[in-house]
């Protein structure tokens, strides 16, 4: 017993594929867009039609877009009789043929000056009523937290030593509830 015989090729499907492939080859051969001086027309293998073998380095983008025929667009969409408006046709044609002509606009456009665009001060920032006041205790707590953070970032140890001595003095005056003490 040997391996099964290979399946028979489907003639109708392969022939339509080959027809499409040949039509693509003919279109590429006739189009000057995809030509490169060191690529011969006889090389019809699809592996030889890569971007490195046939580069489009000197072809403008507008020309490539003009030659694009999307596969999902039916031929009746390309019918030129559907649009009767001449101005619309000129505008569409101008999109494909005009290169960038607005270079003079950049020269006339002044640079943005952010100093001229200063914001007006908000009156809410200058309120001084009871709803926005901060108590002295809260200010002191915030300042202590700020100094502690600043000392930690800068690596100051002198002030930390003084704080430890202050904490030890406070600890000596307070009773230590974790150790047994004699009754007085």
Secondary structure, 3 states (H helix, E strand, C coil): CCCCCCCCCCHHHHHHHHHHHHHHHHHHHHCCCCCCCCCCCCCCCHHHCCCCCCCCCCCCHHHHHHHCCCCCCCHHHHCCCCCCCHHHHHHHHHHHHCCCCCHHHHHHCCCCCHHHHCCCCCHHHHCCCCCCCCCHHHHHHHHHHHHHHHHHHHCCCHHHHHHHHHHHHHHHHCCCCCCCCCCC
